[in-house]
Amino acid sequence: MVRGGIITDWRVRLPENLVGRFVAAMEWCMINLLLKHWFKEEMMLAKLFQVAFAGLLLAGCAMTPQQRAAYEAAREREMKQTAVALAAQCDRRTAELLALQQEDYLGVADAEKPKLQREYRRRIAEPSFQACYRMAWENLVYRQQLEMLERRERRRELEWMMYRPYYPYWW
Protein backbone atom coordinates (compact mmCIF):
# COMPACT_ATOMS: atom_id res chain seq x y z
CA MET A 1 0.00 0.00 0.00
CA VAL A 2 1.20 3.46 -0.76
CA ARG A 3 0.51 6.32 1.68
CA GLY A 4 1.84 9.66 0.77
CA GLY A 5 4.45 8.17 -1.57
CA ILE A 6 5.77 5.81 1.13
CA ILE A 7 5.26 2.09 0.76
CA THR A 8 3.90 0.84 4.07
CA ASP A 9 3.23 -2.74 3.04
CA TRP A 10 6.07 -4.28 1.12
CA ARG A 11 4.09 -7.38 0.18
CA VAL A 12 2.48 -7.17 -3.20
CA ARG A 13 -1.03 -8.55 -3.47
CA LEU A 14 -1.24 -11.03 -6.32
CA PRO A 15 -4.12 -13.19 -7.41
CA GLU A 16 -4.27 -16.41 -5.40
CA ASN A 17 -3.68 -18.81 -8.31
CA LEU A 18 -0.66 -16.81 -9.46
CA VAL A 19 0.83 -16.89 -5.96
CA GLY A 20 0.31 -20.65 -5.81
CA ARG A 21 2.02 -21.14 -9.14
CA PHE A 22 4.89 -18.90 -8.12
CA VAL A 23 5.40 -20.75 -4.84
CA ALA A 24 5.22 -24.10 -6.59
CA ALA A 25 7.78 -22.95 -9.17
CA MET A 26 10.07 -21.65 -6.44
CA GLU A 27 9.75 -24.89 -4.51
CA TRP A 28 10.50 -26.88 -7.65
CA CYS A 29 13.58 -24.73 -8.36
CA MET A 30 14.82 -25.08 -4.81
CA ILE A 31 14.28 -28.84 -4.80
CA ASN A 32 15.97 -29.12 -8.20
CA LEU A 33 18.94 -27.06 -7.00
CA LEU A 34 19.22 -29.08 -3.81
CA LEU A 35 19.05 -32.35 -5.73
CA LYS A 36 21.66 -31.15 -8.24
CA HIS A 37 23.91 -30.08 -5.38
CA TRP A 38 23.31 -33.35 -3.54
CA PHE A 39 24.04 -35.46 -6.63
CA LYS A 40 27.10 -33.33 -7.37
CA GLU A 41 28.32 -33.90 -3.82
CA GLU A 42 27.47 -37.58 -4.12
CA MET A 43 29.44 -37.86 -7.36
CA MET A 44 32.36 -36.05 -5.80
CA LEU A 45 32.24 -38.43 -2.84
CA ALA A 46 32.01 -41.41 -5.18
CA LYS A 47 35.05 -40.20 -7.12
CA LEU A 48 36.90 -39.57 -3.87
CA PHE A 49 36.09 -43.07 -2.63
CA GLN A 50 37.18 -44.57 -5.96
CA VAL A 51 40.52 -42.78 -5.82
CA ALA A 52 40.99 -43.73 -2.17
CA PHE A 53 40.12 -47.37 -2.90
CA ALA A 54 42.53 -47.47 -5.85
CA GLY A 55 45.25 -45.97 -3.67
CA LEU A 56 44.67 -48.50 -0.91
CA LEU A 57 44.61 -51.34 -3.42
CA LEU A 58 47.91 -50.25 -4.95
CA ALA A 59 49.43 -49.69 -1.52
CA GLY A 60 48.36 -53.18 -0.49
CA CYS A 61 49.95 -54.69 -3.60
CA ALA A 62 53.19 -52.73 -3.30
CA MET A 63 56.27 -54.46 -1.99
CA THR A 64 57.71 -53.43 1.34
CA PRO A 65 61.45 -52.73 1.49
CA GLN A 66 61.99 -56.03 3.33
CA GLN A 67 60.09 -57.95 0.64
CA ARG A 68 62.03 -56.17 -2.09
CA ALA A 69 65.35 -56.97 -0.37
CA ALA A 70 64.35 -60.62 0.01
CA TYR A 71 63.29 -60.76 -3.64
CA GLU A 72 66.57 -59.21 -4.81
CA ALA A 73 68.60 -61.58 -2.61
CA ALA A 74 66.71 -64.60 -3.98
CA ARG A 75 67.19 -63.36 -7.52
CA GLU A 76 70.93 -62.82 -6.98
CA ARG A 77 71.23 -66.29 -5.40
CA GLU A 78 69.42 -67.81 -8.38
CA MET A 79 71.73 -66.03 -10.83
CA LYS A 80 74.80 -67.32 -8.96
CA GLN A 81 73.41 -70.86 -8.99
CA THR A 82 72.73 -70.54 -12.72
CA ALA A 83 76.28 -69.33 -13.34
CA VAL A 84 77.69 -72.29 -11.39
CA ALA A 85 75.42 -74.75 -13.23
CA LEU A 86 76.48 -73.35 -16.61
CA ALA A 87 80.15 -73.48 -15.60
CA ALA A 88 79.65 -77.10 -14.52
CA GLN A 89 78.57 -77.94 -18.07
CA CYS A 90 82.03 -76.85 -19.24
CA ASP A 91 84.34 -77.85 -16.37
CA ARG A 92 83.45 -79.30 -12.95
CA ARG A 93 86.52 -78.00 -11.11
CA THR A 94 85.99 -74.47 -12.45
CA ALA A 95 82.37 -74.62 -11.28
CA GLU A 96 83.52 -75.65 -7.79
CA LEU A 97 86.02 -72.79 -7.74
CA LEU A 98 83.35 -70.36 -8.98
CA ALA A 99 81.01 -71.47 -6.18
CA LEU A 100 83.79 -71.01 -3.61
CA GLN A 101 84.63 -67.57 -5.02
CA GLN A 102 80.97 -66.52 -4.86
CA GLU A 103 80.82 -67.58 -1.21
CA ASP A 104 84.04 -65.62 -0.56
CA TYR A 105 85.94 -68.85 0.16
CA LEU A 106 83.86 -69.58 3.24
CA GLY A 107 85.32 -72.48 5.25
CA VAL A 108 88.67 -72.40 3.43
CA ALA A 109 91.93 -71.94 5.33
CA ASP A 110 93.67 -68.58 4.88
CA ALA A 111 96.83 -70.24 3.54
CA GLU A 112 94.85 -72.07 0.87
CA LYS A 113 92.85 -69.04 -0.40
CA PRO A 114 95.58 -67.50 -2.62
CA LYS A 115 96.25 -70.87 -4.21
CA LEU A 116 92.53 -71.36 -5.01
CA GLN A 117 92.25 -67.79 -6.32
CA ARG A 118 95.20 -68.35 -8.70
CA GLU A 119 93.70 -71.63 -9.90
CA TYR A 120 90.30 -69.93 -10.38
CA ARG A 121 91.83 -67.09 -12.44
CA ARG A 122 93.86 -69.57 -14.54
CA ARG A 123 90.86 -71.79 -15.28
CA ILE A 124 88.52 -68.86 -16.04
CA ALA A 125 91.08 -67.34 -18.43
CA GLU A 126 91.28 -70.46 -20.61
CA PRO A 127 89.85 -69.70 -24.08
CA SER A 128 88.15 -73.10 -24.30
CA PHE A 129 86.31 -72.50 -21.01
CA GLN A 130 85.33 -68.96 -22.02
CA ALA A 131 83.94 -70.17 -25.37
CA CYS A 132 82.03 -73.00 -23.72
CA TYR A 133 80.69 -70.73 -20.97
CA ARG A 134 79.60 -68.09 -23.50
CA MET A 135 77.83 -70.75 -25.57
CA ALA A 136 76.11 -72.09 -22.44
CA TRP A 137 74.79 -68.61 -21.57
CA GLU A 138 73.63 -68.02 -25.15
CA ASN A 139 71.97 -71.43 -25.18
CA LEU A 140 70.16 -70.57 -21.94
CA VAL A 141 68.99 -67.22 -23.31
CA TYR A 142 67.78 -68.77 -26.57
CA ARG A 143 65.99 -71.57 -24.70
CA GLN A 144 64.19 -69.01 -22.53
CA GLN A 145 63.20 -67.01 -25.61
CA LEU A 146 61.94 -70.17 -27.30
CA GLU A 147 59.88 -71.09 -24.22
CA MET A 148 58.41 -67.59 -24.17
CA LEU A 149 57.46 -67.85 -27.85
CA GLU A 150 55.94 -71.30 -27.28
CA ARG A 151 53.87 -69.96 -24.36
CA ARG A 152 52.72 -67.04 -26.50
CA GLU A 153 51.76 -69.36 -29.36
CA ARG A 154 49.93 -71.73 -27.00
CA ARG A 155 48.00 -68.81 -25.50
CA ARG A 156 47.13 -67.53 -28.99
CA GLU A 157 45.89 -70.97 -30.00
CA LEU A 158 43.78 -71.27 -26.87
CA GLU A 159 42.26 -67.84 -27.47
CA TRP A 160 41.28 -68.74 -31.05
CA MET A 161 40.38 -72.37 -30.40
CA MET A 162 36.68 -71.65 -30.03
CA TYR A 163 36.60 -70.08 -33.50
CA ARG A 164 38.40 -72.93 -35.27
CA PRO A 165 36.70 -76.13 -36.37
CA TYR A 166 37.93 -79.37 -34.87
CA TYR A 167 39.05 -80.66 -38.29
CA PRO A 168 40.77 -78.87 -41.19
CA TYR A 169 38.48 -76.96 -43.52
CA TRP A 170 39.25 -79.15 -46.56
CA TRP A 171 37.70 -82.31 -45.05
N, C-alpha and C positions, 0 to 999 in steps of 0.2 A: 504494500500500500504506500502511496505517496502522499505526504502531508507537507505542504509548503515547500516542495522540492526536495524533501528529505525522505529517503526510503526507510520506513519504520519496520516493515516486515520483509525480510530478505527472501523468504520463500515465495516462489512464483506459483500461482494457482494454475494448474493444468487440468484438462479434462481427465477423469478417472481412468478411462481405458488407455490413454496415452501414458499416464504415470505408471500403470501396470506394465505396459510394454517396455517402457524405459527401464524400470527396475528389473524386469526379467532379462532384458538385454545386458544390463550391467552385471547381474548375477552370472549370466552365461559367460561373459567376458572374464570375470574374475575367476570363475571355475576353470575356464579354459587356460587362463594364464597360470593358475596354480597347478593344474595338471601338467602343462608344458614344463613348468619349473621342476615339478616333482619328477617327471620322466627324465628331464635333463640331468637332475641330480642322481637319479637312479642309474642312468647310463654312465655318468661319471664314476659312480661307485662301482658299477660292474666292470668298467675298464680298469679302475684302480685295483679291484680284486683280481682281475685277470693278470695284470702286470705283477702284482704281489705273488700270486700263485706260480707264475712262470719263474720269477726270481727264486722262490723257495724250492721249486723243482730243480732248477739248475744248481742251486747251492747244495741240495741234497745229493746230486749226482757228481758234484765236483770232488776231486781227490784232495785229501788232506796232505799236508807236507810229509807226514809219516808214511802214508800210503804211497805217495810219489817216490819217496826215498827207497821204500821196500821194492817197488816196481823197478826202479832203475838198478838197484842192486841185483835183483833177480835177472834182469835183462843182461847186465854185465857178466854175471856168473854163467848165463847160458851162452853168451858169445865166447867166453873163455873155454867152456867145455866143447863148443863147436870147433874152435881153433885147435884144441888138443886132438879131437877126433879126426879132423882133416889131416893134421900132422901125422897121426898114427897110420893113416892110409899110405903115407910115403915112407916113414921110418919110425919104428917103435921107440928106439932109444931117444930120438929127437923129441918125440911126443912126451916121453917121461921128463926130459930136461925142460921142455916148455911148461909142463905142469908144475914142476918144481920152481921154475923162474916166476911163474904167475903167483905162486904162493909165497914168494920171497924166501925160498929155500928154508921153509919152516921144518924144523926137526933135523936139520943137517948141521954137522959140526962146523965150527968157524974155519978150521984148517982145510976142510974139504970144499968150502964154497968157491974159492977162486979157481980151483981145478974144474969144478962143474960149470962155472961161468965160461971158462976158456973152451971147454968141450961144447957147450951150448952155442957159443959164437962160431966155432969152427963148423959145426954141423949145419947151422942155419945158413952159413955163407956158401955152402956147396951149391953149385949151379943146378945139379940134378935135383936136389931137394927143393930149391926155389921154384924150378919149373913144375915139379910134381905138385907142390903146395899151391901154386898159382892155378894150375889146372883143376885141382880139387875145389878151390873156392869158386872158380868159374862154373864148374859142374854143379855145385850147390846152388849158385844163383840161377843158372838156367833151369835146373829142376824145379826150383820154387816158382819161377815164371811160368813154366809149363803147367804146374799144378794150379796156379792162379787162372791160367787160360782154360784149363779143363773145368774148373769150378764155374767159371763164367759161362762156358758153353753148356754145361749141364743145367745151370739155372735158366739160360735162355731156352733150352729145349723144354724144361718143365713149364716155363711160362707159356710157351706156344703149343704144348701138347694137347690142350683141349680143342685147339682149332685144327689140328691135323687128323686125318683119318688114320685108322689103325694100320691099314695096308697102303701100299703105294698107289698112286692115282691111275696107273696104267693097267691095273688088274681088272 
